[in-house]
């Protein structure tokens, strides 16, 4: 990675504004149901504490649409962070108001302040220079450690970098090392596994990866568009009619580059989109006209698993079926298990794939699980992430 990290600069005794990704799920009682993103930020925070920095954390949570909404307050996060770290975290009840100013003025070396949700201000998502300047005025140094928001050009991800020195946190450093390392210098064979519902989300990724990988495995709802592109009738399965031609073009492009694309050979079909639906596994050529495919079938699981066993580098983004419903979870589970048993480098590209490996109990066996869904996808597409581009080069 050619960007400076927090370890490349002197932060001792300085005020450091850290953009973290504390966009965590909350239940009706405002309890955090998954603290993965908070835990992921701890190494950077602990490093800064060890350097006696004065730490000012900022983050978004949810989509409050530029208005103060207590439903999206970061107050529960401040409480949980304090418990995880075993120390007090001062919570400011605003972002650039009196509470924040008082907390920032009072912060001492080795102390932590968490500002309220930056998206309570519409200026945040507009990347308003005045708002960014006010945030930057709190600190001597800016550290971006919010990989999950690095694909957004917002005031707290890129704007502040115009006013104070800006470097990557340890999490962003780790993300770029793993994802970048896989794309630029992988151990081969290098395989990408892509799933999920929308073809539109993955077209750019497939186009970029055809130039990088040895093989691509396609599953999930998006696979039916590619099957249709091969002339296979897929019943009521999810198909992006507008992109069938594009899918056919990608299959040809892969063939020209000698990149194998593996599609499902059988599928679990259902008479309706429902956990209680009637189901059966059939070859993809035998999908019943009024039924829909909702998971890869047993023969496909074996085919994909055998391919995973041969790989030295594997990136996975997107489930193989509707894994939230038990009858359609086996495909995703099989991929997670196969990756957990691999002796190669296994990278989970965030989002639903990250949720799936946790649900099925395989998270601990993966080399790296990305904290960025959209950011990971854009990175895999070969796009420059604004929140990374804004940081100082080494």
N, C-alpha and C positions, 0 to 999 in steps of 0.2 A: 504494500500500500504506500503510495507516494504522498500521503497527507500526514501532517504533523498530528501526533496524539498528545494527550495531556502529559505524557511522560517526556515529551520533547521540549517542554518549557518550564520555567520556574514559577510555581504557583504558591510558594511558601508565604504565608501571611497575607495573601492577596484575596480580594473579593472575586469569586468565580461564579458566573451565571451559567448554570447547567440546564440545558434543554433535555429533559427526560421524557420517556413515553410511559406515563401513568394512566393511559386510557384503558382502565381495567373494568371488567363487568361487575355490576352491583345488583343485588337482589332487592326486593321490595323494602327490606329493613335497612337498606343502605349498607349491607355487609358485602365485602369483596369476595366473589366466588372463585376467582382465579388470580393469584398474585404473581404469576410468572413474570410479567413486565416489571413489577417492582423489584423482584429478586434479581432480574437481569441488570438493573441499574446499580446494584450494591457495590460491585467491584470498583467502579469509578468514584462513587461517593466515599467509599472507604479509603481509596488511594488519596483523595483530596484531604480527608480528615487526617491521614497520616502525614501529610505535608503541612498541616496547620493552616489550611486555607479556610476562608470564610465562605460558606456555601449557600448559594441562592438557587433553589430549584424551581423550574417552571415547566408546565405541561398543559395539555388539553385533556378533556374527558368528554366523550360523547359529542353530540352536535347541538349545542345550545343556541346556535344561529345568532351569535353576536349580542345576546341579551343575558342579564344575570338570571340564572335559574337554579335555585337551591338543589334541584334534582340532580344537577351535574356538578355539584361542589366537590372539590378535592379534599374536604375536611376528613372523610373516612380514610383517605389514603395517607394523610399526615399522621393520623393515629396509628395505622398499621405499620408505616415506615418506622415510626418511633419504637414500636414493639420489636420489629425485626432487627433494628440496630441497637436496641437496648440503651437508647439515649433520647433526650427531648428533641422534638422537631417543632420549631415555632411555625404556626400556620398563620399566614396573612389573609385576611378575609376579602382582600381585593388584589388587583394586579399592579396598578400604577397610582392607587389612592393613598390615603393617610396611613392605613394599616400596614400596607406594604412598605411605604417609605420609613415608617417608624421601626419596623422589624429589620429592614436592611441597614438602617443607621446603627441599630443596636447590636447587630450580629458580631460576635467575637471569633477569634481564631478557633478552629475546631468545632464550630457550631453550624447548625443547619436551619435555613428558612425555606418553607415551601409556599410559593405564591398561589393565589386562587387561579382557577381555570382561565388560561389565556384567551380561550374562545368566547369568554363572556364579552369580549370586545370585538366588534366586526372588523376593526382595524388589523387584527391578527391575521385573518385569512386573506385580507386585502393586501397584506404586506406593506402596510402604511409606514412610510419612513419616520414620521413623527412618533408614532407608537413604538417602533423599533428603537428609536433613539432614546426614548424614556426608559425602556427596558435595559438597553446597553449602559445607560448612565449609572445603573446599580453596581456595576462591576468593572474590574480591570481586564478580565479575560472571559471569553465565551467558550464553553465546551458543549458541542452538540453530541449527545449520546442517544438521541431518539431515532433509531434506524426506522422504526415503524412510521415515522412522519418525514423521513428524509426525501421522499418523492414530492413533498409539498414545498412550494416557495412561499412560506409564511413569514411573518415578522420575527417569530421566535425560532425559526429554523434557518433562515437566510438573512433576513433584514438586519439583525443585530451585528452580523459579521462585517457590515459596512462601517462600524464605529469602533469596535475593539478587536484585538487579536482573537482569531477563532481557530480552534483545533478540535479534533475528534476525541470522544470519550473512548474508554476501553471496549465497550460493547460495539460501537460502530467500527472500531478497529478490527475486532474479532469477526464481525459480519463481512467486512470487505476482504479480510484475509481468506476466509473460508469460501465465500461465494466467488470472489475474484480469482482465488487460487484454482478453484475447480474449472472456471471458464478459461483461464489463461495458461495454466500449466497442470492439467489433470494427469493422474496416473491412469493408464488405459488398460482395458476397455473402459470408456466413459459413457454411461447411460443416463438419459433423462426420462423420468416417468411423469407424465402429465395427465391430469384428470380434471374433475370438476364439471360443472354444468355448461359454462359458456365457452363456445369456440372463440368468440370475439376477444376474450381475455387472454387467450393463449396463442393467437395467430402470430403476433410479433415475436413471442418467445420461441415458437417452433422455427420461424424464419431465421432467427439468430442462432439457435442451437444446431440447426442443420450444418452450420459451418464449424461447429465445435465438437460434437459428440460422435460416437461410433454407432449408436442406436437410440431410437426414441420409442418408448412404450406409451400408447394412448389408451386411456380408459375413461370411465365416467360418462356423463351425458354428452360431452363433446365428441366422443368416439362415434356416435351414431351419424353425425354429419359426415365423417370420413368414410364410414361404411356406405352411406348413401352415394358418396362421391365415387365409390367403386361399383355402383349399380345394384347394391343390395337393398331390398325393401325392408324397412325397419318398423313397420306398423305405426303405432302412436308414440314411439320413442321420441325424445327431444331431438329436433333437427333445426339447425339454423339454415333455412332455405336460401337466404341471401349469400351464404358463404360456402355452399356446396362446391361451386366452381373453384373458389379459392382453395378449398381443401384438396380438390383434385390436382391443382397446380402444385401444392406443397408435396403431395405424394410423388409427383413426377420429379420435382426438384431434388427430393431426398434420394430418389433412385439414381439420378444423374450424378449425385455426390457419393454414391455407394454407402449411404446411411440407411440402415434397416429401420423401417417403421413397423412396429408390431401392433396390430389391432386385435380386438377380441374375436375369438373364433366361436365362442358360445356366450350366452347371456341369460341372466335370470329375468324372466318376463313376468309381468303382473297384469291382472285385468283392470286394476285401478291404482292410483297413487295413494296407497294406504298401507299401514303396517298389518292390517287384517286382510289384505288382498289375497286372492288365489294366485299362487306362483308356480312356475315350472322353469327348468333350465333347458334351453334348446340351442342348437347351432344357430349362428346369426342369420343364416339363409332361411331359417324356418320360423322367423318371428311372426306370430299370428297378427293379422291386419288390425284387429281392435285392441291388441295388448301393447304394453310398453316395456322396454328394457330398463331395469333399475339397478343392475349390478352386473359385473362380469361373472361368467359361469365357471364351473369347476375345471374344465379343460384349459380355459384362459388363465386361471389362477396358476395352474401347473406350468404353462408356457411362460408366463411372466416371471414366476419364481425361479425357473431354471435359468432364464436370461440374467436375472439379478445376481445369481450365484457366480456368474462368470465375470462380473464387473469389479473394477478396482476403484472407480469413483461413480457415485450415484447421487443424482439430485431428484427429489420428488416434490412436486407441487400439484395438489388437487386429488381428491378421493376417487376411488374406482366405482362408487355407487352411492346410493342414498344411505350412508352408513349410520345416520341417526335413527333409522328404522332397522330393528334386528334382522328381519328377513333379507335385507339388502346390504348387510355390513361385512359379509364374509370376504368379499374381494379386497376391500380396503384393509381388513385385518390381515389377510394373507400377504399383502405387499409389505405392511408394517413388520410382520414376523420375519419375512425373508430379508428385509433390510437389517433387522436387529441381529440376524445370524451372519451377516456379511463380514468378511475380514477387510473389506475395502473402506474407503471414506464415504460415510453416509450423511447426506445433507438434506434436511427437511426445509422446504422453502416457505415456512410460515403458514398462516391462515388455517384452513380446514385440515390440512395434512398434519400440522402441528397439534391441533386438537385431537385428531384421530390417534396419533401415536401415544398421546397421554392417556386417552380413554382406554386403549387396549393394553396399556402397561409396558410399552416398548420404548418410551422416551429416553430412559437412562442408557439404552444401548446405542443411541445414535451419536455420531461424531459431532454434529452441530444441528441445532434446531433454530431456524431464523425467527426473530421477533417481528419481522416485517412481512405482512401479506402483500399489499400493493407495492411496497418498496422493493421486495424481493423479486416480484414479477417484472417490474420495470428494469431492475438491474439485470435479470436474466434476458431481457429483450435487448440489452446492450445500450439502454438509455443512460444518460448522465443524470444522477440524482441531485437536484438543486441544493439540498441540505449538506451534501458531500462536496459539491463543486465550490461552495462558498468558503470552505475551510482552507487554511494555509498549506501550501505544498512544503514538503521537507526540503 
